[in-house]
Amino acid sequence: MPLAVYILGLSVFALGTSEFMLSGLLPPIADDMGVSIPRAGLLISAFAIGMVVGAPLLAVATLRLPRRTTLVTLISVFGLGQVAGALAPSYEVLFVSRVVSAFACAGFWAVGAAVAVATVPKSSRARAMAVMIGGLSIANVLGVPAGAFLGTHLGWRSAFWAVGAASAVALVGVVTLIPRIPLPERKPELRRELLIYRDREVWLAIAITALAAGGVFCAFSYLAPLLTDVAGLAEDWVPTVLGLFGVGALIGTMIGGRVADAHLFGVLLSGVLASTVLLAVLAVSASSPVAVVALAPALGFSSFFTAPALNARMFNVAAAAPVLAGATATSAFNLGNTGGPWLGGTVIDAGLGFASTAWAGAAMMLTAAGLVALAMRQERAGTRTRLVAGSGDAPSAKGGKAGKAKYADPGRGADGAAVDKGWDAEADAKTGRAADTERSAPTPHA
């Protein structure tokens, strides 16, 4: 794996720590800023919504810019956002700093994912994404507890300073170790890139990703009160259980990344179904402390086991627009990270109790499993017709030439014979033929 991919993973560690650390800092922030804890909690929602909106907007805005330059700019803005948060004299300034940081974070995820994929062969895409997502998993294992520790002993602002320092280290790595990826001779065109959203497979991938992410965070977001109020554990157990979840997530990411390149649908279906079962078991055994503690790492493993495959799937179905593919994946994950906790809060407000969040999460996961099965069936049946590049008229019913649009039956040549024309972004960038070659990126089968 190229060193550049590990630098991107280090950067994601800083991004992920900032995104999730506020869950352990809300009380001191609320006290310092003179606001209620629910209002302080809006800082978390602001970051998530900023990620959803910022990823596609920044992907479009930076479409024609050199990718390394874009990464340097975004990690710099993100780091400055942490400094602004550490120095914030009021809640309003802190809120704005979180939104700005979220936009930079979303843009870095989108462009960084495209760079990671471009630096490895097609057969290693999921492994490359596993390294990036591994940075997020390590943030949950180490970064978030460390932020809570700093917030408790040195004040909540010290956690922002620490993330700012980590961002500076990541900036040095990006500047010195991320290779220059040349722009194609034919500059990317927004209209051509946006054509991926005419493909139903892209929307299916978005739905699967959002439901899979939302299912686990529907329950995980309320794990602390479930542990204390339902399972009867002391508050001191909460960091330990969250850490166990993070350890499981890290292991799941690494194993999932290694397996997904060869068995993408197998990873997706097994991981989502396992999460469905584990959430259902959590719901019925929530009053047992032993069961809840044992289920935490297992749920972390199963939910993050699918993450590399979910990212790789998006790059496969949106191969004609790699930057927008990364942005779309980022937005889809954060749609789940926003919608899942919202659904969990809704069932709690309905008086169904904290354990009901696990049932709601299981329902989301089961829906995602159904969509994975649908995508797998379409892939194996070869019924899918995907827009891979170009613009203009729609294809004929028989898949013949029509206008300037170029379509392809994945994994099939003009004569219907099976072929493997995997996407090589770096090679396309050098030749300038990314938008002119009629091809698609076949998805590995289970």
C-alpha positions in Angstrom: 0.0 0.0 0.0 1.5 3.4 -1.0 2.7 5.6 1.9 0.3 8.3 0.6 -2.7 6.3 1.6 -1.4 6.0 5.2 -0.9 9.8 5.3 -4.6 10.1 4.2 -5.5 7.7 7.1 -3.6 9.9 9.5 -5.4 12.9 8.3 -8.8 11.1 8.7 -7.7 10.4 12.3 -7.7 14.1 13.0 -10.9 14.7 11.1 -12.7 11.8 12.9 -11.5 12.9 16.3 -12.9 16.3 15.8 -16.2 15.0 14.5 -17.0 12.6 17.3 -15.2 14.1 20.4 -17.9 16.5 21.2 -20.0 13.7 22.6 -17.7 13.7 25.6 -17.4 17.4 25.9 -21.0 18.7 25.8 -21.3 19.4 29.6 -18.2 21.5 30.0 -19.0 23.4 26.7 -22.5 24.1 27.8 -21.3 25.4 31.2 -18.6 27.6 29.7 -20.8 29.0 26.9 -23.9 29.4 29.1 -26.2 27.3 27.0 -28.2 24.1 27.7 -26.8 20.7 26.9 -29.4 20.2 24.1 -28.3 23.5 22.5 -24.7 22.5 22.8 -25.6 19.2 21.2 -26.6 21.2 18.1 -22.8 21.6 17.5 -22.8 17.9 16.7 -25.8 18.2 14.3 -24.2 21.2 12.6 -21.0 19.2 11.9 -23.0 16.3 10.4 -25.2 18.5 8.2 -22.1 20.4 7.1 -20.6 17.1 6.0 -23.7 16.2 4.0 -23.9 19.5 2.2 -20.1 20.3 2.1 -19.0 17.1 0.3 -20.7 17.6 -3.0 -20.4 21.3 -3.0 -16.6 21.3 -2.4 -16.2 18.4 -4.8 -17.8 20.5 -7.5 -16.0 23.7 -6.5 -12.6 22.0 -6.7 -13.3 19.8 -9.7 -10.7 21.4 -11.9 -8.1 22.1 -9.2 -5.0 19.9 -8.6 -5.9 17.3 -6.0 -2.9 17.7 -3.8 -3.3 21.4 -3.7 -7.0 20.9 -2.8 -6.0 18.5 0.0 -3.4 21.0 1.4 -6.0 23.8 1.4 -8.7 21.7 3.0 -6.6 20.3 5.8 -5.3 23.8 6.5 -8.8 25.3 6.7 -9.8 22.4 8.9 -6.9 23.0 11.3 -7.6 26.7 11.4 -11.2 25.8 12.3 -10.0 23.9 15.3 -7.9 26.9 16.4 -11.0 29.1 16.0 -13.0 26.7 18.1 -10.4 26.7 20.8 -10.4 30.5 20.9 -14.1 30.9 20.5 -15.4 33.7 22.8 -19.1 32.7 22.3 -21.4 29.9 21.3 -22.1 31.5 18.0 -18.4 31.7 17.0 -17.9 28.1 18.1 -21.0 27.1 16.0 -19.6 28.8 12.9 -16.2 27.2 13.4 -17.8 23.7 13.5 -19.7 24.4 10.3 -16.5 25.6 8.5 -14.6 22.6 9.9 -17.3 20.2 8.7 -17.1 21.7 5.1 -13.4 21.3 5.0 -13.6 17.8 6.5 -16.2 16.7 3.9 -14.2 18.1 1.1 -11.0 16.3 2.3 -12.9 13.0 2.6 -14.2 13.3 -0.9 -11.0 14.3 -2.6 -8.8 12.1 -0.4 -10.9 9.1 -1.2 -10.4 9.8 -4.9 -6.7 10.2 -4.4 -6.4 7.0 -2.4 -8.2 5.0 -5.1 -6.1 6.6 -7.8 -2.8 5.5 -6.2 -3.6 1.8 -6.1 -4.7 -0.8 -8.7 -8.4 -1.6 -9.1 -8.0 -4.8 -7.1 -6.8 -2.9 -4.0 -9.5 -0.2 -3.8 -11.3 -1.6 -0.8 -8.0 -2.0 1.0 -7.0 1.6 0.3 -10.4 2.8 1.6 -9.9 0.5 4.7 -6.8 2.4 5.6 -8.6 5.7 5.4 -11.6 4.4 7.4 -9.1 2.8 9.8 -8.1 6.4 10.7 -11.7 7.0 11.7 -11.8 3.8 13.7 -8.6 4.7 15.5 -10.1 8.1 16.2 -13.0 6.3 18.0 -10.6 4.1 19.9 -8.0 6.7 20.9 -8.9 10.1 19.7 -12.3 10.5 21.2 -11.4 9.1 24.7 -8.3 11.3 24.6 -10.4 14.3 23.8 -12.7 13.5 26.7 -9.7 13.0 29.0 -8.2 16.4 28.0 -11.6 18.0 28.4 -11.9 16.7 31.9 -8.4 17.6 33.1 -7.4 20.6 31.0 -10.6 22.1 29.8 -12.6 21.4 26.6 -10.6 23.9 24.6 -7.4 21.8 25.1 -9.1 19.0 23.0 -9.5 21.5 20.1 -5.9 22.5 20.4 -4.8 18.9 20.3 -6.8 18.2 17.1 -5.3 21.4 15.6 -1.8 20.0 16.3 -2.8 16.7 14.7 -4.0 18.6 11.7 -0.7 20.3 11.4 1.1 17.0 11.4 -1.3 15.7 8.7 -0.6 18.9 6.7 3.1 18.2 6.7 2.5 14.7 5.5 0.2 15.8 2.7 2.6 18.4 1.5 5.6 16.1 1.5 4.3 12.6 0.7 1.1 12.9 -1.4 2.2 12.6 -5.1 1.1 15.0 -7.7 -1.8 13.6 -9.8 -1.9 15.4 -13.1 -5.2 16.7 -14.3 -6.4 15.1 -17.6 -5.8 16.9 -20.8 -9.5 17.3 -21.1 -10.5 19.2 -18.0 -13.4 17.7 -16.0 -16.8 19.2 -16.8 -19.4 19.5 -14.2 -22.2 18.6 -16.5 -20.5 15.3 -17.5 -19.7 14.5 -13.8 -23.2 15.1 -12.7 -24.5 12.5 -15.2 -23.7 9.8 -12.7 -26.8 10.8 -10.8 -28.9 9.6 -13.7 -27.8 6.1 -12.9 -30.2 4.2 -10.6 -27.3 2.1 -9.3 -25.7 5.2 -7.8 -28.9 6.0 -6.0 -29.2 2.4 -4.8 -25.6 2.6 -3.5 -26.5 5.8 -1.7 -29.5 4.2 0.0 -27.6 1.2 1.1 -24.8 3.3 2.6 -27.2 5.7 4.4 -29.3 2.8 5.8 -26.2 0.8 6.9 -24.7 3.8 8.6 -27.9 5.0 10.1 -28.8 1.6 11.5 -25.8 1.3 13.7 -25.7 5.0 14.8 -29.4 4.8 15.6 -28.5 2.6 18.6 -24.9 3.7 19.2 -25.8 7.3 19.7 -27.9 6.3 22.7 -25.6 3.6 24.0 -24.5 5.6 27.1 -28.1 6.0 28.6 -28.9 2.4 27.6 -25.8 1.2 29.6 -26.7 3.2 32.7 -30.5 3.4 32.7 -31.4 0.0 31.2 -28.4 -2.3 31.8 -27.7 -0.7 35.2 -24.0 -0.2 34.7 -22.1 2.6 36.4 -21.1 5.7 34.4 -17.5 4.7 34.6 -18.3 1.8 32.3 -19.4 4.0 29.4 -15.9 4.9 28.1 -14.8 1.3 28.4 -17.8 0.0 26.3 -17.4 2.8 23.8 -13.7 1.8 23.5 -14.7 -1.9 23.0 -17.0 -0.8 20.2 -14.1 1.2 18.6 -11.7 -1.8 18.8 -14.3 -4.0 17.1 -14.7 -1.3 14.5 -11.0 -1.1 13.8 -10.6 -4.9 13.4 -13.7 -5.0 11.2 -12.4 -2.3 8.9 -9.1 -4.0 8.4 -10.6 -7.4 7.7 -13.4 -6.0 5.6 -10.9 -4.1 3.5 -8.9 -7.2 2.8 -11.9 -9.3 1.8 -14.1 -6.8 0.0 -11.9 -6.5 -3.1 -12.6 -10.1 -4.0 -16.0 -10.6 -2.4 -17.7 -7.2 -2.3 -21.3 -8.3 -2.2 -20.4 -11.1 0.2 -19.0 -8.6 2.7 -22.0 -6.2 2.3 -24.6 -8.8 2.8 -22.9 -10.7 5.6 -22.0 -7.6 7.5 -25.4 -6.0 7.2 -27.3 -9.1 8.2 -24.9 -9.7 11.1 -25.5 -6.2 12.3 -29.3 -6.7 12.0 -29.1 -9.8 14.2 -26.8 -8.2 16.8 -29.0 -5.1 17.1 -32.1 -7.4 17.6 -30.2 -9.3 20.3 -29.2 -6.0 21.9 -32.8 -4.9 22.0 -34.0 -8.1 23.8 -31.0 -8.3 26.2 -30.5 -4.7 26.9 -31.2 -5.2 30.6 -28.2 -7.6 30.9 -24.9 -5.8 31.6 -22.9 -8.8 30.4 -24.8 -9.1 27.1 -24.5 -5.4 26.4 -20.8 -5.3 27.0 -20.2 -8.4 24.9 -22.3 -7.1 22.1 -20.5 -3.7 21.8 -17.3 -5.0 20.1 -19.2 -7.4 17.9 -21.5 -4.6 16.7 -18.5 -2.4 16.1 -16.9 -5.2 14.0 -20.0 -6.0 11.9 -20.9 -2.4 11.2 -17.4 -1.3 10.1 -16.7 -4.6 8.3 -18.9 -3.3 5.5 -17.5 0.3 5.4 -14.7 -0.4 2.8 -17.1 -2.3 0.6 -19.7 0.5 0.8 -17.0 3.0 -0.4 -15.6 0.7 -3.1 -19.1 0.0 -4.4 -19.7 3.7 -4.8 -16.5 4.1 -6.8 -17.4 1.2 -8.9 -20.9 2.5 -9.9 -19.7 6.1 -10.3 -16.3 5.4 -11.9 -16.8 8.1 -14.5 -16.7 10.8 -11.8 -14.3 9.7 -9.0 -14.3 13.0 -7.1 -18.1 13.1 -7.0 -18.1 9.4 -6.1 -16.1 10.2 -3.0 -18.3 13.2 -2.2 -21.4 11.1 -2.7 -20.2 8.4 -0.4 -19.3 10.9 2.3 -22.7 12.5 2.1 -24.4 9.1 2.2 -22.6 8.0 5.3 -23.4 11.3 7.0 -27.1 11.1 5.9 -27.1 7.9 7.9 -25.2 9.5 10.8 -27.8 12.2 10.9 -30.9 10.2 10.2 -30.1 7.3 12.5 -29.8 9.3 15.7 -32.9 11.3 14.6 -34.9 8.0 14.3 -33.5 6.8 17.6 -34.6 10.0 19.3 -38.0 9.8 17.8 -38.7 6.3 19.2 -37.4 7.4 22.6 -39.7 10.5 22.5 -42.5 8.2 21.7 -42.0 6.5 25.1 -40.6 3.2 23.7 -37.4 3.4 25.8 -33.7 3.3 25.0 -33.7 -0.3 24.0 -36.1 0.5 21.2 -33.3 2.3 19.3 -31.8 -1.1 18.7 -35.0 -2.3 17.1 -35.2 0.8 14.9 -31.6 0.3 13.9 -32.3 -3.4 13.1 -35.2 -2.3 10.9 -32.9 0.1 9.0 -30.2 -2.6 8.6 -32.8 -5.2 7.4 -33.9 -2.7 4.7 -30.3 -2.2 3.7 -29.9 -6.0 3.4 -32.9 -6.1 1.0 -31.3 -3.4 -1.2 -28.0 -5.2 -1.2 -29.7 -8.3 -2.4 -31.4 -6.3 -5.1 -28.2 -4.8 -6.3 -26.5 -8.2 -6.2 -29.3 -9.7 -8.3 -29.0 -7.0 -10.9 -25.3 -7.3 -11.0 -25.3 -11.0 -11.5 -28.2 -10.9 -14.0 -26.3 -8.3 -16.1 -29.6 -6.3 -16.3 -27.9 -3.0 -15.4 -27.1 -0.3 -17.9 -24.7 2.3 -16.5 -23.8 5.7 -17.6 -20.0 5.7 -17.5 -19.0 8.9 -19.3 -19.9 11.5 -21.8 -23.1 13.5 -22.2 -25.9 13.8 -24.7 -28.7 11.5 -25.7 -29.8 8.4 -23.9 -28.8 5.1 -25.2 -31.0 3.0 -27.4 -33.1 0.2 -25.9 -30.6 -2.3 -27.3 -27.6 -0.5 -25.9 -26.5 0.8 -29.3 -24.9 4.2 -29.9 -27.1 7.2 -29.3 -25.8 10.7 -29.4 -22.7 11.4 -27.4 -23.6 9.4 -24.3 -21.5 6.3 -23.7 -23.0 3.4 -21.8 -21.8 0.0 -21.0 -23.0 -3.3 -19.7 -20.6 -3.9 -16.8 -18.0 -6.5 -17.5 -19.1 -7.0 -21.2 -17.4 -5.9 -24.4 -19.1 -4.8 -27.6 -19.6 -8.4 -28.6 -21.0 -9.4 -25.2 -17.9 -11.2 -24.2 -16.8 -10.9 -20.6 -14.0 -8.4 -20.1 -12.3 -6.6 -17.2 -11.7 -2.9 -18.0 -10.9 -1.7 -14.5 -10.6 2.0 -13.8 -7.2 3.4 -13.4 -7.7 7.1 -12.5 -4.0 8.0 -12.6 -3.6 6.5 -16.0 -6.7 8.3 -17.2 -5.4 11.5 -15.8 -2.2 11.2 -17.8 -3.9 10.3 -21.1 -6.9 12.6 -20.7 -9.2 9.9 -21.8 -11.3 9.4 -18.6 -14.4 10.8 -20.3 -13.8 9.5 -23.7 -13.4 5.8 -23.2 -16.4 3.6 -23.2 -15.9 1.4 -20.2 -17.2 0.6 -16.8 -15.6 -0.6 -13.5 -16.9 -4.1 -12.8 -17.8 -4.8 -9.2 -16.3 -7.8 -7.5 -18.8 -10.5 -6.9 -19.4 -12.4 -3.6 
